[in-house]
Amino acid sequence: MRKSPASTAPKPSGLDCRLAVLGTDARLTPHRREVFQVLAESTDHPTAYDVFDRVKGRSPGISLATVYNCLEHLTGHGLIKLVQVERAQARYCANIQEHVHFHCESCGSVSDAHPIKPLDPTHFWNLPAGSTVSHTEVAIHGLCPACATKKSR
């Protein structure tokens, strides 16, 4: 049985699909793809140094400056999110769905927290009349389950 040409075409990556949905004109170099892939495989919201360490295994010639440039490019085109938690190092997140971040005050971990039901910020916070919201950045602080268990012992 012969395969049709469409069935032999390479499957688009998650990044390619995201580009198509967002309609962005981001130019994707091999390094940018590697940095995105590292973030897409991460749930720990890595810092630029963490991303550099992980990408170095895949692309040994990459520099820290290149990783920073890739992160800036991907963030600037809305392909990843920059996560700022107080005065700590910036972290990065490939999850671009509306969500907030939970920051453990003991171990420093950062994890995604998704709304239970759709959240309209204009109905949740008392914003100035006529305001429009482009995105939200909320961090919830406390203890992760592991740290809370340690503390209760």
Secondary structure, DSSP 8 states (H G I E B T S, - for coil): ----HHHHS----HHHHHHHHHT------HHHHHHHHHHHT-SS--BHHHHHHHHHTT-TT--HHHHHHHHHHHHHTTSSEEE--TTS--EEE---SS-EEEEETTT--EEEE--SS---HHHHS---TT---S----EEEE--HHHHHHHH-
